[in-house]
Amino acid sequence: MTQPRPIPEDCSAARDAYAGYLASPERHAPVRAHLRACPDCRAAFARGLGCSDGDSGVHSVRLRREREQRRGQQRGMALAGAFQGWTGGPRGARLRLLLVPAAAIVLMTQLARGPRLSGEVRAQALSGSVWLEAQGLAASAAPRAVFLGEGCSTGSDGRARLESGSASVELAPHASAWLEARLPARFRLGAGNFTLHGDLTATTHWGVLECERGHAQVHLGPDGLDVQVREGVLRWIDSRGTRTLSAGDRASTR
């Protein structure tokens, strides 16, 4: 059996610093330089963000966005072709009379329900230094779409919001979070302080937090997890079972 190639010492140091690099890229220029120069570390870094082996560095965002756009275009062309086949000619006139009002009803329902139906998640910089993957976000800029696996991080003066419909995660300075799933929204929280709003799920090293019509403060650090519920209900699920916290309750791993 072929033995795995040992990781060079400088690569080990760079990989150990990934978490700090995501939380504060401007303070980890050596890590950024190493990722540019080392294809093995770029691939490992991309896998850690949920990308495929072929997606590395800042190009992972662009590649996944292009794939999703191509899939959407292909689905749209297929549906258009099918619709034309079903409704073409005199025999399709009656079917068109039925389908057009039905399509209008579906469209109106989608507009009424807003972003939650489509699973759209957006990142908004509130202040200071904020990054979506390797792209900087300005507080004056419009919210940016977030794709599955993408991470948002804040610098020492940064604050940001990840929003899905009426649910959101707010990131305080030196915090990071990733989009794990849509419908319903699920976020992976890294180290830092966060505010959870609405109906969403947050996964952490210390368990899963299910927020239900809630407002909760979350602190994640090397010493554990601390949660304080301001409104609604929050369920903390870990190896010990499920704890249900209501407004005013506080719990921690310590």
C-alpha positions in Angstrom: 0.0 0.0 0.0 1.3 3.4 -0.9 2.1 5.5 2.1 0.5 9.0 2.2 2.9 11.8 1.4 3.9 13.7 4.6 2.7 17.3 4.7 5.6 19.8 4.6 6.1 21.8 7.7 5.0 25.1 6.2 1.8 23.4 4.9 1.0 22.1 8.3 1.4 25.6 9.7 -0.9 27.0 7.0 -3.6 24.4 7.6 -3.5 24.9 11.3 -4.2 28.6 10.7 -7.3 28.1 8.4 -9.8 29.0 11.1 -8.0 32.2 12.0 -7.6 33.1 8.3 -11.4 32.7 7.7 -12.2 34.9 10.8 -9.7 37.6 9.9 -8.1 37.3 6.5 -6.3 40.7 6.7 -4.2 39.4 9.6 -3.1 36.2 7.9 -1.3 37.4 4.8 1.2 34.4 5.0 -1.6 31.9 4.8 -3.1 33.7 1.8 0.3 33.7 0.1 0.8 30.0 0.9 -2.6 29.1 -0.6 -1.8 30.9 -3.8 1.5 29.0 -4.1 0.5 25.5 -2.9 -2.1 23.5 -4.9 -2.4 20.8 -2.3 -3.3 23.3 0.4 -5.7 25.1 -1.9 -7.5 21.8 -2.6 -7.6 21.0 1.2 -8.9 24.4 2.0 -11.6 24.2 -0.7 -12.7 20.7 0.6 -13.0 22.2 4.1 -15.5 24.8 2.7 -17.6 22.1 1.1 -16.2 22.5 -2.4 -15.2 19.6 -4.7 -11.5 18.6 -5.1 -11.4 20.5 -8.4 -12.6 23.8 -6.9 -9.8 25.7 -5.1 -9.2 29.1 -3.6 -11.3 32.0 -4.7 -12.2 30.2 -8.0 -14.5 27.8 -6.0 -17.2 30.5 -5.7 -17.2 31.3 -9.4 -17.2 27.7 -10.5 -20.2 26.8 -8.3 -22.1 29.9 -9.4 -21.5 29.0 -13.1 -22.6 25.4 -12.5 -25.8 26.5 -10.8 -26.5 29.0 -13.6 -26.0 26.3 -16.2 -28.3 23.9 -14.4 -31.0 26.5 -14.2 -30.7 27.4 -17.9 -30.8 23.7 -18.8 -33.9 23.1 -16.7 -35.6 26.2 -18.1 -34.9 25.1 -21.7 -36.2 21.6 -21.0 -39.4 23.0 -19.4 -39.9 25.4 -22.3 -39.6 22.6 -24.8 -42.0 20.4 -22.9 -44.5 23.2 -22.6 -44.4 23.9 -26.3 -44.9 20.3 -27.1 -47.9 20.0 -24.8 -49.6 23.2 -25.9 -48.7 23.5 -29.6 -51.4 23.3 -32.3 -55.2 23.5 -32.1 -55.5 20.7 -29.6 -53.4 22.6 -27.1 -55.7 25.6 -27.0 -57.9 24.1 -24.3 -54.9 23.1 -22.3 -53.4 26.6 -22.6 -56.6 28.0 -21.1 -56.1 25.8 -18.0 -52.4 26.2 -17.6 -52.0 30.0 -17.9 -54.3 30.8 -14.9 -52.7 28.0 -12.9 -49.2 29.4 -13.6 -50.4 32.9 -12.6 -51.6 31.5 -9.3 -48.3 29.8 -8.6 -46.3 32.9 -9.4 -48.5 35.0 -7.1 -48.0 32.5 -4.3 -44.3 32.6 -4.7 -44.2 36.4 -4.6 -46.3 36.4 -1.5 -44.1 33.9 0.3 -40.9 35.8 -0.6 -37.3 34.5 -0.5 -38.0 31.5 1.8 -39.8 29.6 -1.0 -36.8 29.8 -3.3 -34.3 29.1 -0.5 -32.5 32.4 -1.4 -29.9 33.4 1.2 -28.2 36.8 1.2 -25.2 38.2 2.9 -25.2 41.9 4.0 -22.2 43.7 5.4 -23.4 45.9 8.3 -20.1 47.6 9.1 -16.3 47.2 9.0 -14.4 44.4 7.2 -16.6 41.6 5.9 -15.9 38.8 3.4 -18.0 36.4 1.5 -15.5 33.6 0.7 -12.6 35.7 -0.5 -14.7 38.6 -1.8 -14.9 41.8 0.3 -18.3 43.2 1.1 -18.9 46.9 1.7 -21.6 48.1 4.1 -22.9 50.4 1.4 -23.3 47.6 -1.1 -26.5 45.6 -1.9 -26.9 42.2 -0.3 -25.1 39.4 -2.1 -26.5 35.9 -2.9 -24.9 33.1 -0.8 -24.5 29.6 -2.4 -24.3 26.4 -0.5 -21.0 25.8 1.2 -20.0 29.5 1.1 -18.7 31.2 4.2 -19.0 34.7 5.6 -16.5 36.1 8.0 -15.9 39.4 9.8 -12.7 41.3 10.8 -11.9 43.0 14.0 -14.3 45.9 13.2 -16.8 43.9 11.0 -20.4 43.0 11.4 -22.6 41.0 9.0 -26.0 39.4 8.5 -26.9 36.2 6.7 -30.6 36.3 5.9 -33.1 33.8 4.6 -36.6 35.2 4.5 -37.5 36.3 8.0 -34.7 34.2 9.6 -31.2 35.6 10.0 -27.8 35.1 11.7 -25.9 38.2 12.7 -22.1 38.0 13.0 -20.2 40.1 15.5 -16.5 41.0 14.9 -14.1 38.0 14.5 -16.9 35.6 13.6 -17.5 33.1 10.7 -20.5 31.1 9.5 -21.2 28.9 6.4 -24.4 28.1 4.6 -25.1 24.3 5.0 -28.6 24.0 3.7 -31.7 25.8 2.5 -35.4 25.3 3.1 -35.2 25.4 6.0 -32.0 27.5 6.4 -29.1 25.8 8.2 -25.9 27.5 9.1 -22.6 26.2 10.4 -21.2 28.5 13.1 -17.4 29.0 13.6 -15.8 30.8 16.5 -17.3 34.1 17.5 -20.5 35.8 18.8 -23.8 35.5 16.9 -27.4 36.6 17.1 -30.1 34.2 15.8 -33.5 35.4 14.6 -36.5 33.6 13.5 -36.8 29.9 12.4 -33.5 28.4 11.6 -31.0 25.7 12.5 -27.3 26.3 13.5 -24.8 23.5 13.8 -21.7 23.9 16.0 -18.9 21.7 17.4 -20.9 21.5 20.6 -24.3 20.4 19.1 -27.2 21.6 17.0 -29.3 24.7 17.9 -32.9 24.8 16.5 -34.3 28.3 16.8 -38.1 28.6 16.7 -39.6 32.1 16.2 -36.7 33.0 18.5 -34.1 35.6 19.3 -30.9 34.2 20.9 -27.4 35.2 21.6 -24.7 32.6 20.9 -21.0 32.6 22.0 -18.7 30.0 20.5 -15.1 29.8 21.7 -12.3 27.4 22.5 -13.8 26.8 25.9 -17.3 25.9 24.7 -20.7 27.2 23.8 -22.9 29.7 25.6 -26.5 30.4 24.7 -29.0 33.0 26.0 -32.6 33.1 24.7 -34.2 36.5 24.5 -37.5 35.4 22.8 -39.2 32.3 21.5 -37.9 28.8 21.9 -34.4 27.2 21.2 -33.6 23.5 21.3 -30.0 22.5 22.0 -29.4 18.9 20.7 -26.2 17.1 21.6 -24.9 13.7 22.8 -26.8 14.2 26.1 -30.2 14.7 24.4 -32.4 17.7 23.8 -32.6 20.8 26.1 -35.5 23.2 25.4 -34.7 26.8 26.4 -37.4 29.5 26.6 -37.1 33.3 26.8 -34.8 34.3 29.7 -33.1 30.9 29.9 -29.3 30.5 29.6 -27.2 27.4 29.1 -23.5 26.6 28.4 -21.0 23.8 28.2 -19.1 25.1 31.1 
